[in-house]
Amino acid sequence: MTEVVLFHHIQGLTPGVLAFADELRQGGHTVHTPDVFDGRTFDTIEEGQDFARQIGFQEVSDRAVRAAEELPAGVVYAGFSLGVGPAQQLAQTRPGAQGALLFHSCFPTSEFGSGWPDGVPVQVHGMDRDPFFADEGDIDAARALVEEAERAELFVYPGDQHLFADSSLSSYDPEAAALLTQRVLAFLDAL
């Protein structure tokens, strides 16, 4: 059994993020789902971005990091899109990280320090024509991470949807999401 902290995306802690967490729990894992938007969810990415701008993207990230401080250090940090920022930051900077799962986004490792920590496994998942993942440099950051880290995997799925693993959104791709979940469970089971 692995302990995971899963940070939600820009549309909030949606039913689809909670359903994904439940799938991991059914696999025997403990999953924490901090809500850095205080219960607010949004119908569109743009509405979520407007809200995050109002409170400040740094404040959003700080809330996520504070939520993780209440948990043991030896967890897997996971995030959907916006949640990848704090997940990747914590995986890179908080001692004891057991791994990282980065969904729909990836940052250059230089964003959070000197590089990826030795011995921390990571998976990155995104779609090949997702305008956020493929066109804004995330896929390039993911490829660089795979080259840098000892145990890293990049999974690129065919399609153009950003939040394809959230079953409560119109961007949901059941086939890609099922494969992502299978790969994530195998990753967690191997830790």
N, C-alpha and C positions, 0 to 999 in steps of 0.2 A: 504494500500500500504506500502510495506517494501522497504528499501534501502539496496542493497547488493553490496559488492565489491567482485568480483570473480577473483582469481589469477589462471593463466594458469599453465599447467604442463610442463615437461621437453622438450617437443617437440615444445613449444612456444604457442603463441596465435593463435591456428589453427582455421579453419572454423568451426570445430565441437564444440570448446569451445564457439565461438561467437554464433553458433546456439543454444547452451544450454542457453546462456544468453538471447537470443531472446525469447526462450520459457518462461523464467521467466518474461520477459517484457510483453509478451502476457497475462500472468496471472495478470498483473496490477502492477508489481514491477519495481522499478528503479534499474538498474544493471550497475555497473562500471566494466570495464575490462582492468585494467592496463597491459601494455605490457612491462615486465621487460627484454625482449630480444631485444628490439628496432626493432621490425618488422621481426626478424629472426624466421623461423620455420624449423623443421628438420623432415626428413622422418623416423628416428628411434630414440628410446630412447637413444641408444649409442651415436649417433651424438649429441643429445641434452646434454647428460652428458659431452661429450668432450667440448662443448661450455661453459657450466656452469663451468667446471673446469678451463678453460682459463680465464674467468673473475672472478672466485672465487664464491663458493656457498654462502659465507657470503655476498658478493656484490649483488648477486641475491636477497637474503633475504632483505638486506638493501634497495634495489630499491623498493621492494614491500611495505615495511614499510613506506618509504618516500611517495610513491604514496597514501597510505591510510591517511597520515597526512593531505593531502589536502581535505579530505572528512570530513563530520560531524562525531562525535564520535558515534552517535547512529545508527550504521549500523550492518548488519549481515555480518560476515566475512566467505567467502567460498573459497575453493581451491581444485584444481585437483592435486593430487600427490605432486609434488614439491611445488605447491602453498598452500598445507596444512600447511607447516612450518610457513609462515607468517600469514596465516589465524588463525591458532591456537595460535600463539604468540600474535597477536593483540587481539583476543577474551579473552585471559587470562590476558593481561597486560594493555590494553587501556580501561580506564573507559568509561562506557556507552555502551559497546557492547550489541547488542540486541540478538545475537545468533551466532552460528557457524555451518557450513556445511562442513564436511570433507570427500572428495571423494578419494577413492583408497589409503588412507594413514592415519596414526594417530601416534602421538608422545606421550611418557609418559608425563604427566602434569608437572613432575619435570623438564623437559627440559626448561620450560619457567617460572619457579617461584615456588611458594609454593603450587599450586594446582588450580583446576578449580574454577572460581569465582561463588559465590552464585547467583542464579537466572538467570544465562545465559544458555539458552537451547542449546543443541547440537545434531546433527545427524552425524553418521559415516556410510559410505557406502563402501563395498568392496566385492570381490569375494572370495569364500571359498578355491579355489586352485590357486589364483593369487600368483605367486612366490614372488612378492614384498610385498603384503599385508599379506598373510598367513604365509610365510616362514621367513620373516625378523623381526617379532615381532610386526608389526603394529596391527594385530588383537588382540594380547594380550594387547597392550596399549589401544586399543578401549574398550575392555572388562573392563579394570581397570577404564577407564574414565566413563563408564556407572555406575559402582559401586560407583564412587566418586561423580558425579554430581547429582544435584537434578532432573534435567529434561534432560535426555540423552537417545538416542536410537541408537542401533547398528543394521544395516541391512546388512546381509550377503547373497549374491546371489550365486546360483550354477554356477560354471564356473572357468576358469583359466586365464581370460583376465585381464590385469591391467587397461588400460584406456577404459573400456567398455562403458562409457557414452559419449565418443567423437565420434560423427557420421562421422567424416572425416577420421577416422583411421580404419585399418583392424581389430583392436581389438574390434570394436563396436559390442555390443550385443543389438539389438533393443528391445527385450522383457525386459531385465533387465534395460536398460536405461529408458524405458517408465515407469516402476514401480518406479525407482529412482526419476524421474521427478515428478510423481504423489505424492510421499511422501514428496519431497522437497516443492512443491507448498502448500500442506496441512500444513507443518511446517510454511512456510512464512505467510500463510493466518491466522494462529492462533496467530501470534504475535501482 
